[in-house]
Amino acid sequence: MPIVTIQQGPRTVEQKRELVKKVTDAFVEALEVPAESVMVWVQEYPAENWGVAGTLTADK
């Protein structure tokens, strides 16, 4: 059973719905597994909880 974890900043439910569908479809195609076996976890982090190049994302 493939398990995928996606870590990202907050997105809308519609965006997450589309992302989960496309990630699932990619695993079904690449690994030839049933969609029911693919688990996708979306972990969201507010901008003040992560940074890039030494700067908090909230400060950009």
PyMOL Python script that loads the backbone (N, CA, C, O; Angstrom):
from pymol import cmd

cmd.read_pdbstr("""\
ATOM      1  N   MET A   1       0.843  -1.167   0.000  1.00  0.00           N
ATOM      2  CA  MET A   1       0.000   0.000   0.000  1.00  0.00           C
ATOM      3  C   MET A   1       0.898   1.243   0.000  1.00  0.00           C
ATOM      4  O   MET A   1       1.602   1.487   0.980  1.00  0.00           O
ATOM      5  N   PRO A   2       0.885   2.035  -1.084  1.00  0.00           N
ATOM      6  CA  PRO A   2       1.655   3.275  -1.105  1.00  0.00           C
ATOM      7  C   PRO A   2       1.060   4.300  -0.137  1.00  0.00           C
ATOM      8  O   PRO A   2      -0.154   4.492  -0.068  1.00  0.00           O
ATOM      9  N   ILE A   3       1.950   4.944   0.601  1.00  0.00           N
ATOM     10  CA  ILE A   3       1.551   6.034   1.484  1.00  0.00           C
ATOM     11  C   ILE A   3       2.373   7.248   1.096  1.00  0.00           C
ATOM     12  O   ILE A   3       3.603   7.193   1.078  1.00  0.00           O
ATOM     13  N   VAL A   4       1.699   8.339   0.787  1.00  0.00           N
ATOM     14  CA  VAL A   4       2.346   9.569   0.346  1.00  0.00           C
ATOM     15  C   VAL A   4       2.074  10.647   1.380  1.00  0.00           C
ATOM     16  O   VAL A   4       0.931  10.830   1.799  1.00  0.00           O
ATOM     17  N   THR A   5       3.120  11.366   1.801  1.00  0.00           N
ATOM     18  CA  THR A   5       2.951  12.487   2.712  1.00  0.00           C
ATOM     19  C   THR A   5       3.368  13.757   1.985  1.00  0.00           C
ATOM     20  O   THR A   5       4.470  13.843   1.443  1.00  0.00           O
ATOM     21  N   ILE A   6       2.481  14.734   1.979  1.00  0.00           N
ATOM     22  CA  ILE A   6       2.746  16.023   1.345  1.00  0.00           C
ATOM     23  C   ILE A   6       2.762  17.074   2.443  1.00  0.00           C
ATOM     24  O   ILE A   6       1.796  17.215   3.193  1.00  0.00           O
ATOM     25  N   GLN A   7       3.856  17.808   2.535  1.00  0.00           N
ATOM     26  CA  GLN A   7       3.969  18.888   3.508  1.00  0.00           C
ATOM     27  C   GLN A   7       3.943  20.197   2.732  1.00  0.00           C
ATOM     28  O   GLN A   7       4.700  20.385   1.779  1.00  0.00           O
ATOM     29  N   GLN A   8       3.066  21.095   3.150  1.00  0.00           N
ATOM     30  CA  GLN A   8       2.896  22.337   2.399  1.00  0.00           C
ATOM     31  C   GLN A   8       2.263  23.402   3.280  1.00  0.00           C
ATOM     32  O   GLN A   8       1.838  23.136   4.404  1.00  0.00           O
ATOM     33  N   GLY A   9       2.212  24.609   2.744  1.00  0.00           N
ATOM     34  CA  GLY A   9       1.458  25.675   3.380  1.00  0.00           C
ATOM     35  C   GLY A   9      -0.019  25.452   3.133  1.00  0.00           C
ATOM     36  O   GLY A   9      -0.394  24.623   2.304  1.00  0.00           O
ATOM     37  N   PRO A  10      -0.857  26.181   3.844  1.00  0.00           N
ATOM     38  CA  PRO A  10      -2.307  25.998   3.709  1.00  0.00           C
ATOM     39  C   PRO A  10      -2.809  26.209   2.278  1.00  0.00           C
ATOM     40  O   PRO A  10      -2.364  27.119   1.579  1.00  0.00           O
ATOM     41  N   ARG A  11      -3.729  25.364   1.863  1.00  0.00           N
ATOM     42  CA  ARG A  11      -4.391  25.454   0.570  1.00  0.00           C
ATOM     43  C   ARG A  11      -5.884  25.262   0.791  1.00  0.00           C
ATOM     44  O   ARG A  11      -6.314  24.843   1.866  1.00  0.00           O
ATOM     45  N   THR A  12      -6.671  25.573  -0.236  1.00  0.00           N
ATOM     46  CA  THR A  12      -8.115  25.383  -0.138  1.00  0.00           C
ATOM     47  C   THR A  12      -8.461  23.901  -0.226  1.00  0.00           C
ATOM     48  O   THR A  12      -7.664  23.090  -0.697  1.00  0.00           O
ATOM     49  N   VAL A  13      -9.651  23.565   0.231  1.00  0.00           N
ATOM     50  CA  VAL A  13     -10.118  22.178   0.139  1.00  0.00           C
ATOM     51  C   VAL A  13     -10.162  21.735  -1.320  1.00  0.00           C
ATOM     52  O   VAL A  13      -9.818  20.594  -1.631  1.00  0.00           O
ATOM     53  N   GLU A  14     -10.577  22.617  -2.209  1.00  0.00           N
ATOM     54  CA  GLU A  14     -10.645  22.270  -3.630  1.00  0.00           C
ATOM     55  C   GLU A  14      -9.257  21.934  -4.175  1.00  0.00           C
ATOM     56  O   GLU A  14      -9.108  20.974  -4.931  1.00  0.00           O
ATOM     57  N   GLN A  15      -8.243  22.711  -3.800  1.00  0.00           N
ATOM     58  CA  GLN A  15      -6.881  22.443  -4.259  1.00  0.00           C
ATOM     59  C   GLN A  15      -6.371  21.112  -3.711  1.00  0.00           C
ATOM     60  O   GLN A  15      -5.735  20.343  -4.432  1.00  0.00           O
ATOM     61  N   LYS A  16      -6.648  20.842  -2.444  1.00  0.00           N
ATOM     62  CA  LYS A  16      -6.209  19.583  -1.854  1.00  0.00           C
ATOM     63  C   LYS A  16      -6.937  18.402  -2.483  1.00  0.00           C
ATOM     64  O   LYS A  16      -6.341  17.346  -2.696  1.00  0.00           O
ATOM     65  N   ARG A  17      -8.201  18.572  -2.777  1.00  0.00           N
ATOM     66  CA  ARG A  17      -8.974  17.511  -3.426  1.00  0.00           C
ATOM     67  C   ARG A  17      -8.342  17.156  -4.778  1.00  0.00           C
ATOM     68  O   ARG A  17      -8.165  15.979  -5.093  1.00  0.00           O
ATOM     69  N   GLU A  18      -8.007  18.169  -5.567  1.00  0.00           N
ATOM     70  CA  GLU A  18      -7.389  17.938  -6.875  1.00  0.00           C
ATOM     71  C   GLU A  18      -6.001  17.309  -6.727  1.00  0.00           C
ATOM     72  O   GLU A  18      -5.644  16.406  -7.484  1.00  0.00           O
ATOM     73  N   LEU A  19      -5.223  17.783  -5.758  1.00  0.00           N
ATOM     74  CA  LEU A  19      -3.886  17.240  -5.524  1.00  0.00           C
ATOM     75  C   LEU A  19      -3.941  15.763  -5.163  1.00  0.00           C
ATOM     76  O   LEU A  19      -3.197  14.956  -5.720  1.00  0.00           O
ATOM     77  N   VAL A  20      -4.823  15.408  -4.231  1.00  0.00           N
ATOM     78  CA  VAL A  20      -4.952  14.010  -3.814  1.00  0.00           C
ATOM     79  C   VAL A  20      -5.367  13.137  -4.992  1.00  0.00           C
ATOM     80  O   VAL A  20      -4.848  12.032  -5.151  1.00  0.00           O
ATOM     81  N   LYS A  21      -6.277  13.606  -5.807  1.00  0.00           N
ATOM     82  CA  LYS A  21      -6.719  12.842  -6.984  1.00  0.00           C
ATOM     83  C   LYS A  21      -5.565  12.613  -7.955  1.00  0.00           C
ATOM     84  O   LYS A  21      -5.364  11.496  -8.432  1.00  0.00           O
ATOM     85  N   LYS A  22      -4.806  13.673  -8.248  1.00  0.00           N
ATOM     86  CA  LYS A  22      -3.713  13.553  -9.219  1.00  0.00           C
ATOM     87  C   LYS A  22      -2.564  12.698  -8.697  1.00  0.00           C
ATOM     88  O   LYS A  22      -1.965  11.934  -9.454  1.00  0.00           O
ATOM     89  N   VAL A  23      -2.253  12.824  -7.409  1.00  0.00           N
ATOM     90  CA  VAL A  23      -1.204  11.986  -6.827  1.00  0.00           C
ATOM     91  C   VAL A  23      -1.637  10.518  -6.856  1.00  0.00           C
ATOM     92  O   VAL A  23      -0.848   9.641  -7.208  1.00  0.00           O
ATOM     93  N   THR A  24      -2.873  10.260  -6.492  1.00  0.00           N
ATOM     94  CA  THR A  24      -3.398   8.897  -6.537  1.00  0.00           C
ATOM     95  C   THR A  24      -3.336   8.340  -7.951  1.00  0.00           C
ATOM     96  O   THR A  24      -2.881   7.214  -8.153  1.00  0.00           O
ATOM     97  N   ASP A  25      -3.788   9.115  -8.932  1.00  0.00           N
ATOM     98  CA  ASP A  25      -3.753   8.672 -10.329  1.00  0.00           C
ATOM     99  C   ASP A  25      -2.328   8.349 -10.781  1.00  0.00           C
ATOM    100  O   ASP A  25      -2.112   7.386 -11.517  1.00  0.00           O
ATOM    101  N   ALA A  26      -1.358   9.151 -10.343  1.00  0.00           N
ATOM    102  CA  ALA A  26       0.040   8.915 -10.725  1.00  0.00           C
ATOM    103  C   ALA A  26       0.541   7.579 -10.170  1.00  0.00           C
ATOM    104  O   ALA A  26       1.240   6.843 -10.866  1.00  0.00           O
ATOM    105  N   PHE A  27       0.191   7.267  -8.931  1.00  0.00           N
ATOM    106  CA  PHE A  27       0.604   5.990  -8.350  1.00  0.00           C
ATOM    107  C   PHE A  27      -0.087   4.823  -9.030  1.00  0.00           C
ATOM    108  O   PHE A  27       0.527   3.783  -9.271  1.00  0.00           O
ATOM    109  N   VAL A  28      -1.361   4.996  -9.339  1.00  0.00           N
ATOM    110  CA  VAL A  28      -2.093   3.936 -10.041  1.00  0.00           C
ATOM    111  C   VAL A  28      -1.428   3.645 -11.382  1.00  0.00           C
ATOM    112  O   VAL A  28      -1.243   2.484 -11.747  1.00  0.00           O
ATOM    113  N   GLU A  29      -1.074   4.684 -12.105  1.00  0.00           N
ATOM    114  CA  GLU A  29      -0.443   4.509 -13.419  1.00  0.00           C
ATOM    115  C   GLU A  29       0.975   3.950 -13.306  1.00  0.00           C
ATOM    116  O   GLU A  29       1.321   2.999 -14.007  1.00  0.00           O
ATOM    117  N   ALA A  30       1.786   4.524 -12.442  1.00  0.00           N
ATOM    118  CA  ALA A  30       3.194   4.145 -12.358  1.00  0.00           C
ATOM    119  C   ALA A  30       3.414   2.775 -11.721  1.00  0.00           C
ATOM    120  O   ALA A  30       4.267   2.008 -12.168  1.00  0.00           O
ATOM    121  N   LEU A  31       2.653   2.473 -10.693  1.00  0.00           N
ATOM    122  CA  LEU A  31       2.864   1.231  -9.945  1.00  0.00           C
ATOM    123  C   LEU A  31       1.833   0.152 -10.247  1.00  0.00           C
ATOM    124  O   LEU A  31       1.953  -0.983  -9.788  1.00  0.00           O
ATOM    125  N   GLU A  32       0.812   0.524 -11.030  1.00  0.00           N
ATOM    126  CA  GLU A  32      -0.256  -0.410 -11.378  1.00  0.00           C
ATOM    127  C   GLU A  32      -0.901  -1.012 -10.122  1.00  0.00           C
ATOM    128  O   GLU A  32      -1.081  -2.224 -10.010  1.00  0.00           O
ATOM    129  N   VAL A  33      -1.239  -0.128  -9.191  1.00  0.00           N
ATOM    130  CA  VAL A  33      -1.926  -0.545  -7.970  1.00  0.00           C
ATOM    131  C   VAL A  33      -3.334   0.022  -8.004  1.00  0.00           C
ATOM    132  O   VAL A  33      -3.573   1.017  -8.688  1.00  0.00           O
ATOM    133  N   PRO A  34      -4.273  -0.581  -7.285  1.00  0.00           N
ATOM    134  CA  PRO A  34      -5.630  -0.022  -7.251  1.00  0.00           C
ATOM    135  C   PRO A  34      -5.647   1.295  -6.470  1.00  0.00           C
ATOM    136  O   PRO A  34      -4.914   1.461  -5.495  1.00  0.00           O
ATOM    137  N   ALA A  35      -6.481   2.212  -6.906  1.00  0.00           N
ATOM    138  CA  ALA A  35      -6.596   3.515  -6.245  1.00  0.00           C
ATOM    139  C   ALA A  35      -6.926   3.363  -4.768  1.00  0.00           C
ATOM    140  O   ALA A  35      -6.499   4.174  -3.947  1.00  0.00           O
ATOM    141  N   GLU A  36      -7.675   2.340  -4.432  1.00  0.00           N
ATOM    142  CA  GLU A  36      -8.082   2.119  -3.047  1.00  0.00           C
ATOM    143  C   GLU A  36      -6.902   1.827  -2.131  1.00  0.00           C
ATOM    144  O   GLU A  36      -7.022   1.932  -0.911  1.00  0.00           O
ATOM    145  N   SER A  37      -5.767   1.462  -2.711  1.00  0.00           N
ATOM    146  CA  SER A  37      -4.606   1.128  -1.886  1.00  0.00           C
ATOM    147  C   SER A  37      -3.688   2.325  -1.639  1.00  0.00           C
ATOM    148  O   SER A  37      -2.741   2.221  -0.860  1.00  0.00           O
ATOM    149  N   VAL A  38      -3.953   3.452  -2.287  1.00  0.00           N
ATOM    150  CA  VAL A  38      -3.089   4.631  -2.176  1.00  0.00           C
ATOM    151  C   VAL A  38      -3.610   5.555  -1.073  1.00  0.00           C
ATOM    152  O   VAL A  38      -4.757   6.000  -1.108  1.00  0.00           O
ATOM    153  N   MET A  39      -2.751   5.833  -0.101  1.00  0.00           N
ATOM    154  CA  MET A  39      -3.109   6.759   0.981  1.00  0.00           C
ATOM    155  C   MET A  39      -2.297   8.036   0.805  1.00  0.00           C
ATOM    156  O   MET A  39      -1.082   7.981   0.611  1.00  0.00           O
ATOM    157  N   VAL A  40      -2.958   9.176   0.871  1.00  0.00           N
ATOM    158  CA  VAL A  40      -2.283  10.474   0.742  1.00  0.00           C
ATOM    159  C   VAL A  40      -2.567  11.278   2.004  1.00  0.00           C
ATOM    160  O   VAL A  40      -3.724  11.499   2.362  1.00  0.00           O
ATOM    161  N   TRP A  41      -1.510  11.713   2.670  1.00  0.00           N
ATOM    162  CA  TRP A  41      -1.614  12.538   3.870  1.00  0.00           C
ATOM    163  C   TRP A  41      -1.143  13.939   3.513  1.00  0.00           C
ATOM    164  O   TRP A  41      -0.067  14.104   2.939  1.00  0.00           O
ATOM    165  N   VAL A  42      -1.926  14.931   3.840  1.00  0.00           N
ATOM    166  CA  VAL A  42      -1.556  16.325   3.601  1.00  0.00           C
ATOM    167  C   VAL A  42      -1.342  16.981   4.962  1.00  0.00           C
ATOM    168  O   VAL A  42      -2.263  17.090   5.771  1.00  0.00           O
ATOM    169  N   GLN A  43      -0.110  17.411   5.190  1.00  0.00           N
ATOM    170  CA  GLN A  43       0.220  18.109   6.429  1.00  0.00           C
ATOM    171  C   GLN A  43       0.448  19.577   6.072  1.00  0.00           C
ATOM    172  O   GLN A  43       1.296  19.894   5.238  1.00  0.00           O
ATOM    173  N   GLU A  44      -0.304  20.458   6.700  1.00  0.00           N
ATOM    174  CA  GLU A  44      -0.195  21.878   6.396  1.00  0.00           C
ATOM    175  C   GLU A  44       0.437  22.636   7.557  1.00  0.00           C
ATOM    176  O   GLU A  44       0.178  22.363   8.729  1.00  0.00           O
ATOM    177  N   TYR A  45       1.270  23.591   7.188  1.00  0.00           N
ATOM    178  CA  TYR A  45       1.986  24.391   8.165  1.00  0.00           C
ATOM    179  C   TYR A  45       1.759  25.871   7.875  1.00  0.00           C
ATOM    180  O   TYR A  45       1.936  26.307   6.737  1.00  0.00           O
ATOM    181  N   PRO A  46       1.372  26.645   8.877  1.00  0.00           N
ATOM    182  CA  PRO A  46       1.218  28.085   8.687  1.00  0.00           C
ATOM    183  C   PRO A  46       2.560  28.715   8.316  1.00  0.00           C
ATOM    184  O   PRO A  46       3.619  28.180   8.645  1.00  0.00           O
ATOM    185  N   ALA A  47       2.504  29.847   7.632  1.00  0.00           N
ATOM    186  CA  ALA A  47       3.707  30.519   7.135  1.00  0.00           C
ATOM    187  C   ALA A  47       4.694  30.855   8.249  1.00  0.00           C
ATOM    188  O   ALA A  47       5.894  30.947   7.991  1.00  0.00           O
ATOM    189  N   GLU A  48       4.221  31.040   9.473  1.00  0.00           N
ATOM    190  CA  GLU A  48       5.149  31.375  10.560  1.00  0.00           C
ATOM    191  C   GLU A  48       5.884  30.153  11.106  1.00  0.00           C
ATOM    192  O   GLU A  48       6.730  30.283  11.990  1.00  0.00           O
ATOM    193  N   ASN A  49       5.566  28.961  10.582  1.00  0.00           N
ATOM    194  CA  ASN A  49       6.200  27.743  11.062  1.00  0.00           C
ATOM    195  C   ASN A  49       7.211  27.134  10.105  1.00  0.00           C
ATOM    196  O   ASN A  49       7.660  26.010  10.328  1.00  0.00           O
ATOM    197  N   TRP A  50       7.585  27.851   9.037  1.00  0.00           N
ATOM    198  CA  TRP A  50       8.604  27.322   8.128  1.00  0.00           C
ATOM    199  C   TRP A  50       9.276  28.475   7.395  1.00  0.00           C
ATOM    200  O   TRP A  50       8.724  29.570   7.286  1.00  0.00           O
ATOM    201  N   GLY A  51      10.458  28.211   6.905  1.00  0.00           N
ATOM    202  CA  GLY A  51      11.214  29.259   6.238  1.00  0.00           C
ATOM    203  C   GLY A  51      12.025  28.729   5.081  1.00  0.00           C
ATOM    204  O   GLY A  51      12.199  27.522   4.919  1.00  0.00           O
ATOM    205  N   VAL A  52      12.522  29.661   4.271  1.00  0.00           N
ATOM    206  CA  VAL A  52      13.364  29.347   3.126  1.00  0.00           C
ATOM    207  C   VAL A  52      14.519  30.337   3.120  1.00  0.00           C
ATOM    208  O   VAL A  52      14.314  31.536   3.312  1.00  0.00           O
ATOM    209  N   ALA A  53      15.720  29.847   2.902  1.00  0.00           N
ATOM    210  CA  ALA A  53      16.915  30.688   2.792  1.00  0.00           C
ATOM    211  C   ALA A  53      17.111  31.564   4.031  1.00  0.00           C
ATOM    212  O   ALA A  53      17.533  32.715   3.915  1.00  0.00           O
ATOM    213  N   GLY A  54      16.809  31.031   5.204  1.00  0.00           N
ATOM    214  CA  GLY A  54      17.027  31.740   6.448  1.00  0.00           C
ATOM    215  C   GLY A  54      15.970  32.750   6.828  1.00  0.00           C
ATOM    216  O   GLY A  54      16.149  33.509   7.780  1.00  0.00           O
ATOM    217  N   THR A  55      14.854  32.771   6.088  1.00  0.00           N
ATOM    218  CA  THR A  55      13.789  33.738   6.356  1.00  0.00           C
ATOM    219  C   THR A  55      12.471  33.008   6.534  1.00  0.00           C
ATOM    220  O   THR A  55      12.138  32.115   5.755  1.00  0.00           O
ATOM    221  N   LEU A  56      11.718  33.390   7.565  1.00  0.00           N
ATOM    222  CA  LEU A  56      10.389  32.816   7.724  1.00  0.00           C
ATOM    223  C   LEU A  56       9.527  33.194   6.517  1.00  0.00           C
ATOM    224  O   LEU A  56       9.593  34.317   6.016  1.00  0.00           O
ATOM    225  N   THR A  57       8.744  32.261   6.077  1.00  0.00           N
ATOM    226  CA  THR A  57       7.852  32.512   4.950  1.00  0.00           C
ATOM    227  C   THR A  57       6.864  33.632   5.295  1.00  0.00           C
ATOM    228  O   THR A  57       6.461  34.398   4.420  1.00  0.00           O
ATOM    229  N   ALA A  58       6.484  33.724   6.547  1.00  0.00           N
ATOM    230  CA  ALA A  58       5.550  34.778   6.977  1.00  0.00           C
ATOM    231  C   ALA A  58       6.151  36.161   6.800  1.00  0.00           C
ATOM    232  O   ALA A  58       5.410  37.138   6.696  1.00  0.00           O
ATOM    233  N   ASP A  59       7.474  36.270   6.765  1.00  0.00           N
ATOM    234  CA  ASP A  59       8.137  37.564   6.630  1.00  0.00           C
ATOM    235  C   ASP A  59       8.335  37.998   5.179  1.00  0.00           C
ATOM    236  O   ASP A  59       8.846  39.087   4.919  1.00  0.00           O
ATOM    237  N   LYS A  60       7.945  37.176   4.267  1.00  0.00           N
ATOM    238  CA  LYS A  60       8.135  37.518   2.841  1.00  0.00           C
ATOM    239  C   LYS A  60       6.953  38.271   2.305  1.00  0.00           C
ATOM    240  O   LYS A  60       6.936  38.640   1.131  1.00  0.00           O
TER     241      LYS A  60
END
""", "prot")
cmd.dss("prot")
cmd.show_as("cartoon", "prot")
cmd.util.cbc("prot")
cmd.orient("prot")
